[in-house]
Amino acid sequence: MSDRANTMKLEAEMATPLHLQRLERSLNLQPFLRQINDLFQEQASEDDKSVSSESSDGSDAYIENVLTRKEETRINKLRVYNMSSVGEERRWLQDILLSDSSDSSASGSDTDSPITEEDFQEMLKVHILRKKYQGRFYQKPEVRLTMGGL
């Protein structure tokens, strides 16, 4: 009986295997969740401060602040997307990348409305045609040679 008690005591004292410890540590989401929570609380407090300062300054200051924010975001986007060597044929892409995403949602886009049966049928038709022509495209021998013999 004492042997069994000793083995049980040893099993209780043994550390979990290293791979399991690493797995548990990598699956632990608490530090990540704390960081995200802190970030959201920080942003919420900044938003509260900006809203209170905007309401005290009046509507003109608020509009001016919104305009400067839009200008700042456009400048940041210009910095992110290097458009110095873009030709006229790609100017449309620059306009899309630099456009304000809230403008497209405010203009009544189709993303807010539910998908109707007609929309679904149209998407299905486009999908079938796309697969059909992709299959034909990849069957061409010159395409297979350029793709590495797939």
C-alpha positions as CSV (number, residue, x, y, z in Angstrom):
1,M,0.0,0.0,0.0
2,S,2.9,2.3,0.7
3,D,4.3,1.7,-2.8
4,R,1.0,2.8,-4.3
5,A,0.9,5.9,-2.2
6,N,4.5,6.8,-3.2
7,T,3.7,6.4,-6.9
8,M,0.6,8.5,-6.6
9,K,2.7,11.1,-4.7
10,L,5.3,11.1,-7.5
11,E,2.7,11.4,-10.2
12,A,1.2,14.4,-8.4
13,E,4.6,16.0,-8.1
14,M,5.7,15.4,-11.8
15,A,5.6,18.4,-14.1
16,T,3.5,18.3,-17.2
17,P,5.5,17.6,-20.3
18,L,7.2,20.5,-21.9
19,H,5.2,20.4,-25.2
20,L,2.0,20.5,-23.2
21,Q,3.3,23.5,-21.2
22,R,4.1,25.3,-24.4
23,L,0.8,24.5,-25.9
24,E,-1.0,25.8,-22.8
25,R,1.0,28.9,-22.9
26,S,0.4,29.5,-26.5
27,L,-3.4,28.9,-26.1
28,N,-3.6,31.3,-23.1
29,L,-5.5,34.3,-24.4
30,Q,-5.6,36.4,-21.3
31,P,-2.6,38.7,-22.1
32,F,-4.0,39.3,-25.5
33,L,-7.5,40.0,-24.2
34,R,-6.1,42.4,-21.5
35,Q,-4.2,44.3,-24.2
36,I,-7.3,44.6,-26.4
37,N,-9.4,45.7,-23.5
38,D,-6.8,48.3,-22.5
39,L,-6.7,49.5,-26.1
40,F,-10.5,49.9,-26.3
41,Q,-10.7,51.6,-23.0
42,E,-7.9,54.0,-24.1
43,Q,-9.7,54.8,-27.4
44,A,-13.1,55.2,-25.6
45,S,-11.5,57.7,-23.2
46,E,-9.9,59.6,-26.1
47,D,-13.3,59.7,-27.9
48,D,-15.0,60.9,-24.8
49,K,-12.5,63.7,-24.4
50,S,-12.8,64.7,-28.1
51,V,-16.6,64.6,-28.0
52,S,-16.7,66.8,-24.9
53,S,-14.2,69.3,-26.4
54,E,-16.1,69.3,-29.7
55,S,-19.4,70.0,-28.0
56,S,-17.9,72.9,-26.0
57,D,-16.2,74.5,-29.0
58,G,-19.4,74.5,-31.2
59,S,-20.4,73.1,-34.5
60,D,-17.9,75.1,-36.6
61,A,-15.0,73.6,-34.6
62,Y,-16.5,70.1,-35.0
63,I,-16.8,70.4,-38.7
64,E,-13.2,71.8,-38.9
65,N,-12.0,68.8,-36.8
66,V,-13.8,66.3,-39.1
67,L,-12.2,67.9,-42.2
68,T,-8.8,67.8,-40.7
69,R,-9.3,64.1,-39.7
70,K,-10.3,63.4,-43.3
71,E,-7.2,65.2,-44.6
72,E,-5.0,63.3,-42.1
73,T,-6.4,60.0,-43.2
74,R,-5.9,60.9,-46.9
75,I,-2.3,61.9,-46.2
76,N,-1.8,58.6,-44.2
77,K,-3.2,56.6,-47.1
78,L,-1.0,58.5,-49.6
79,R,2.0,57.5,-47.4
80,V,0.9,53.9,-47.2
81,Y,0.1,53.5,-50.9
82,N,3.1,54.9,-52.9
83,M,1.3,56.4,-55.9
84,S,4.2,58.5,-57.3
85,S,4.7,56.3,-60.4
86,V,1.1,55.5,-61.1
87,G,0.1,56.1,-64.7
88,E,-3.2,57.3,-66.1
89,E,-4.5,53.7,-66.7
90,R,-4.3,53.0,-62.9
91,R,-5.6,56.3,-61.7
92,W,-9.0,54.7,-60.9
93,L,-7.2,52.3,-58.5
94,Q,-5.6,55.3,-56.8
95,D,-9.0,56.9,-56.4
96,I,-10.5,53.8,-54.9
97,L,-7.6,53.3,-52.5
98,L,-7.6,56.9,-51.4
99,S,-11.4,57.3,-51.2
100,D,-13.0,57.4,-47.8
101,S,-14.7,54.0,-47.1
102,S,-17.5,55.7,-45.1
103,D,-18.5,57.6,-48.3
104,S,-19.4,54.3,-50.0
105,S,-21.4,53.0,-47.1
106,A,-23.3,56.3,-46.7
107,S,-24.4,56.4,-50.4
108,G,-26.7,53.4,-49.9
109,S,-24.7,50.5,-51.0
110,D,-26.1,47.0,-51.4
111,T,-24.3,45.6,-48.5
112,D,-26.9,46.7,-46.0
113,S,-29.9,45.1,-47.7
114,P,-30.5,41.4,-47.4
115,I,-29.7,39.1,-50.3
116,T,-32.8,38.4,-52.4
117,E,-33.5,35.3,-54.4
118,E,-32.7,37.2,-57.6
119,D,-29.4,38.4,-56.2
120,F,-28.5,34.8,-55.2
121,Q,-29.4,33.5,-58.6
122,E,-27.2,36.2,-60.2
123,M,-24.3,35.4,-58.0
124,L,-24.7,31.7,-58.7
125,K,-24.8,32.4,-62.5
126,V,-21.6,34.5,-62.3
127,H,-19.9,31.8,-60.2
128,I,-20.7,29.1,-62.7
129,L,-19.6,31.2,-65.6
130,R,-16.4,32.1,-63.9
131,K,-15.5,28.5,-63.1
132,K,-16.3,27.5,-66.6
133,Y,-14.0,30.1,-68.2
134,Q,-11.3,29.5,-65.6
135,G,-11.4,25.8,-66.5
136,R,-11.1,26.7,-70.2
137,F,-8.3,29.1,-69.5
138,Y,-6.2,26.6,-67.5
139,Q,-6.7,23.9,-70.2
140,K,-4.7,25.9,-72.7
141,P,-1.2,24.4,-73.2
142,E,0.6,27.8,-73.2
143,V,-1.0,28.7,-69.9
144,R,0.1,25.4,-68.4
145,L,3.7,26.0,-69.5
146,T,3.8,29.4,-67.9
147,M,2.2,28.2,-64.7
148,G,4.9,25.5,-64.3
149,G,3.1,22.5,-65.6
150,L,0.2,22.5,-63.1
